[in-house]
Amino acid sequence: QVYLVQSGGGQAQAGGSLRLSCATSGINFRIYTMNWHRQAPAKQRELVASINSGGATNYTDGVAGRFTISRDNRLSTVYLHMNSLKPEDTAVYYCHTRYKGSDVWGRGTQVTVFS
C-alpha cells in the first residue's frame, strides 16, 4: 500500500512563507516523479510543481520564483517551500505521484494567505 502523508501549511500573511511536507511509504521513492497540486474554492485542481527522480523541477507560471519543490530521498519525503505568498495562493494543496499507472494522492493541506 502506498501512502502519502502531508504535513505543514496553515495560515500566513501576504509576503510570508510556509512549508509543506509529504512523507511517502510503500514505494521506491527515489525513482518517482513527485508533484504538488492545489485546488482553490470553485476552481479546478492545478499542478503547481513537479520534481523528477533526477531532481529536475518544473513550476506553473504563477509560482515560479516564489515556490521551491525539493526532495530528500533518504527520508522519502518531498517538500514545497512557499515564499512571498499571495492571497491567490489560498487553496488546498495535494501531494501526488503516479504509481503503477494509478494516481496516488495525499489527503490535502489547507493553505490560507491573508492580505
N, C-alpha and C positions, 0 to 999 in steps of 0.2 A: 504494500500500500504506500502510495506517495502522499506526503503531507507537506504543505507549505504553511508555516506558522508565522504570521505577521505580528510585528510589534512597532511601537513608536507612534508618530503622528500626534494628533491633538489639535491645540489651538495656538495661533501666533498672530502677532500684529503684522501688518503690511511692512515689508522690508526685513522681516525676521527670518529665522531658519528653523527647520525641523529635519529630523532624520527618520526614515522608515527602514525596518529590517525585515527580512524574510528568511527564516531558517527552514531548510529542507531536510527531509529524510525519505528513505526508500528509493532514492535514485543515485546514480553515479554523477553527482552534481557537476563535477568539473567538465563534463563533455556536453552539457546542455546550455543552450541559449536561455537566458532568463530575462523576463520582461516586467515592467511596471505599466499598468494601465490605470486610468481613472474614469470615474463617471460622476459628472455634476448633475444636480437636480434637473430633471426634464431634458437631459441631453444623452446622447449615445455614449457608450463606453469608448474611450480612445486610448491608443497606445502612446505612452509618454516617453519611455526609454527602454532600450534593449542593450544587453551585453552578451557577446558570444563566448564560446569556450576559449578563444584566444585573447579575450579582453577587449576586443573592438566594440565600440559603443555607437549607438545612434539615438538621436533625440528628436521629438517633434519640435517644429519651429518655435512654438510658444514658450518652451522651457530651455532651449539651448542657451548655454552661457550662464544659466541660473541653477539648473539641476545637474547632479552628477550621479551616475549609476556606477556601482563598483561591486566586486565580488571577492569573497575570501573562500577559496577552495578548501582550506584546512577546516573551516567551520561550516562549510556547505551553506553559506549564507550570502544573500545578495542585499545590497543597501541602495537606498535612494536618498541622497543628500540634497535638500531643497533650500536654496538661499534666495534672498531678495524676493520673498514670497509676495504674491499679489492676491487681492480678493478673488480674482477669477481662477486662482488655483484651488479654491474650495471645492472639494469633491471627496468621494470615497475612492481610495487608492487600493489597487489589487495587484498582488504578485501573481505571476503566471509563467507557465512553461508548457511545452508540448512534450508529452511522454508517450512513446509507442503510438503515435498518431492521434492521441486524445489530449484535449486541453485540461490542464490542472490549474486550479485557482486557489489562492488564499481566500480567507473569509472577508477581507476588506478592512480598511482602516480609515476612519474619518479624519480629514484634514480640513480645518476651518481657519480662514485668514480674515482678520478684522481690519477694516480700513481706519 
